[in-house]
């Protein structure tokens, strides 16, 4: 029976090629966009190099200072002083690192100006991360302690600045400073915000030491827990530390608000602007699901209308089949199968289009150092989405068709 339904479904789709093309286009385009977004999110949050410990890492990326009795408020990334004083002795940590957000700096070579991203890190950063080294070594705690002007660069910078030649031991000028290259690593895409940069240098090599006295601005931290089960302990201890912050001007600010978040919590907090523990992950998930449903709504409605048009052409067929004993359940199953065949086919087309779009994005350089592709899990997500799309857009037309009275159908009556 299933084989017969499948044969009928294919013949019906080939009968009206224009309707089939329009339906396939709507399905494929919708799923292509959703697959691309899913692939980007997956690549950004994957547990691969250099972030091999992301499943047991907490991130501190935002700091809010406010006064309890007035409207004074200041929001930024945390400062070095704040992080240095309040994360060192947290229980449940295996390691931690403080690093700056990347800044775009100028470098000059052979009369050419290069705009490169520069990030300042402590020595622990290279213990928490697992970069793939092509040459040399990482920055060390000793480099940071002694304020050495040494640098690790990525492969792209080596190719641009040193014409692809070995770079270790050579000097590089960036942001008005001269650094000796001690290591070269593989490129890291910009959507991996914590490890991304072109050049990494010690924090202590900064032109000024003012950063050591600032509560807010310019720095982030990663807390590497001994295991994910230690997260609650670390979060509670960090919350207690916020009560110990010494404010430069207590009349202006007397309260510090910051959170040690997982990657998902960090993303959720930035989108839903939550100051609650848990970062509004449930709200973020709800918004994401709502977006997906709304994005699928328009092509879904169009597909329903096209399905209804196809049914109107099949009044006689429906009437004859019901007159000869076809059940409503059988007709509903057949029509849903027809719709599923169409949507799954659209899913495959959307998958191919998404793969092409991701490869074009990678080749274009729009996203620096991106290496995007559609993997098995994204393929599974795509097929699940196609199935959901097929069921949602086929249920109502199938139900209406199954309720058609055989006499009315034979006369060409209205559904």
C-alpha positions, -999 to +999 in steps of 0.1 A: +000+000+000+028+024+009+045+017-024+013+026-043+009+058-023+045+067-032+040+061-069+008+082-069+026+110-050+053+111-076+029+111-105+008+139-089+039+161-085+048+156-121+013+163-133+015+201-125+052+209-129+047+247-122+030+242-089+056+216-079+084+241-089+069+269-069+064+247-039+099+233-041+114+268-044+096+280-013+105+250+008+141+249-004+148+286+002+132+285+037+152+255+047+184+268+031+182+299+054+175+278+085+203+254+076+228+282+071+219+297+105+221+263+121+255+256+106+268+290+117+256+285+152+270+250+154+305+261+141+305+290+166+297+267+195+315+235+186+339+219+211+368+217+188+403+233+187+413+257+200+383+256+225+386+220+234+375+227+270+343+247+261+320+222+279+336+230+312+343+267+306+325+297+320+329+332+304+329+366+320+323+392+293+300+419+307+301+442+337+274+466+349+282+493+375+253+512+390+242+531+421+215+517+443+199+551+450+201+568+416+200+562+379+237+561+373+247+530+352+276+520+331+279+489+309+310+475+293+333+445+293+351+440+326+384+457+333+417+439+341+416+451+378+381+437+383+390+403+369+425+400+384+411+407+419+380+386+418+385+354+399+420+342+411+408+322+442+374+309+431+368+273+442+363+246+416+388+260+391+414+241+373+427+272+355+416+306+344+427+333+319+423+370+313+426+383+278+416+415+260+390+419+233+407+421+199+415+456+184+421+464+148+457+478+145+479+489+116+510+471+105+532+482+077+553+460+054+569+468+021+550+501+018+517+483+024+493+489+052+478+458+068+448+460+091+452+432+117+434+421+148+455+422+180+447+405+213+466+408+245+466+377+267+482+363+299+503+332+298+474+310+311+454+317+279+477+293+261+471+266+287+433+270+285+433+271+247+447+244+224+459+262+192+474+242+164+510+255+161+527+255+127+559+271+141+574+279+174+557+280+208+529+298+227+533+328+249+542+318+285+535+331+320+571+342+321+566+363+289+537+380+307+555+384+340+585+400+323+566+421+298+584+407+269+576+421+235+569+388+218+540+377+196+522+347+183+507+353+148+483+333+127+490+317+093+474+345+073+495+372+090+527+351+083+516+349+046+509+386+043+538+400+064+565+375+058+554+362+024+548+327+038+583+322+050+592+310+084+584+338+109+598+326+142+627+348+154+617+377+130+602+410+141+568+425+134+557+460+139+520+465+149+502+493+167+534+513+169+553+485+187+579+460+177+574+423+186+595+393+180+575+364+166+578+332+188+550+312+172+526+307+143+492+291+146+464+281+122+438+307+114+408+308+138+375+321+124+360+353+138+329+336+150+351+319+176+354+351+196+375+340+225+404+325+205+401+347+173+429+372+164+457+378+139+483+387+165+485+377+202+509+395+226+513+396+264+490+419+283+520+434+301+534+446+267+508+473+266+520+509+260+505+520+293+499+502+327+466+521+332+447+489+325+458+475+359+437+502+377+404+499+357+373+481+369+357+482+335+367+480+299+384+459+274+389+425+290+372+391+292+379+360+313+375+323+309+371+301+340+381+265+334+363+243+359+376+209+371+343+196+357+309+210+347+295+198+380+315+226+397+297+253+378+272+261+406+300+264+432+320+287+409+290+309+401+280+313+438+316+321+447+318+347+419+285+363+430+300+366+465+330+383+451+308+410+436+300+422+471+337+428+477+343+452+448+361+484+459+347+513+439+368+543+431+339+567+436+311+550+457+289+581+453+287+573+416+286+535+416+282+511+445+269+479+429+286+456+404+267+431+383+285+404+363+279+367+355+301+336+349+282+321+320+284+291+297+285+299+260+248+293+256+240+315+287+263+342+274+245+343+240+211+342+256+220+370+280+231+393+252+199+387+233+172+388+260+192+413+282+186+392+313+202+399+347+189+367+362+209+336+370+205+312+341+206+341+316+171+336+303+180+305+283+144+294+283+133+328+269+161+326+243+150+291+232+114+302+230+124+332+209+144+310+186+116+285+182+091+314+175+115+329+149+117+296+131+080+290+132+073+326+119+099+322+092+083+290+081+048+305+083+046+324+050+059+295+028+038+272+048+006+292+041+016+294+004+021+256+003-012+250+019-029+272-008-011+253-035-021+220-019-057+232-018-055+241-055-042+206-063-071+191-044-096+211-063-083+195-095-088+161-080-125+163-069-135+135-093-107+113-083-116+118-046-153+111-052-146+079-072-122+066-046-146+073-018-175+058-037-154+026-041-147+024-004-116+045+002-115+056+039-108+091+051-078+077+069-064+062+037-069+094+018-054+115+045-023+093+047-019+094+009-021+132+007+003+136+037+027+113+020+025+133-012+033+165+008+061+148+027+077+136-006+076+172-018+090+187+014+117+161+018+127+167-018+127+204-011+148+197+020+175+180-001+175+209-026+177+233+004+206+213+018+225+215-016+218+253-018+229+257+018+262+239+011+268+261-019+260+292+001+284+282+029+312+274+005+307+308-013+307+325+021+339+307+031+356+315-002+345+352-002+363+361+030+332+380+043+337+361+076+374+361+083+390+326+083+356+309+081+356+273+072+319+265+069+303+233+058+272+212+062+279+182+084+259+151+093+241+167+123+231+197+102+218+173+076+197+155+102+183+189+114+174+197+079+155+165+073+137+170+106+127+205+096+116+193+062+094+166+079+079+191+103+073+215+074+056+188+054+033+177+081+023+212+092+015+223+056-003+191+047-025+184+077-053+209+069-056+201+032-055+164+039-082+167+065-104+188+042-099+163+014-108+133+035-141+149+046-153+155+011-186+138+004-183+114-026-215+128-043-204+164-039-169+155-052-183+137-083-203+168-090-172+190-085-186+206-053-166+229-031-144+217-002 
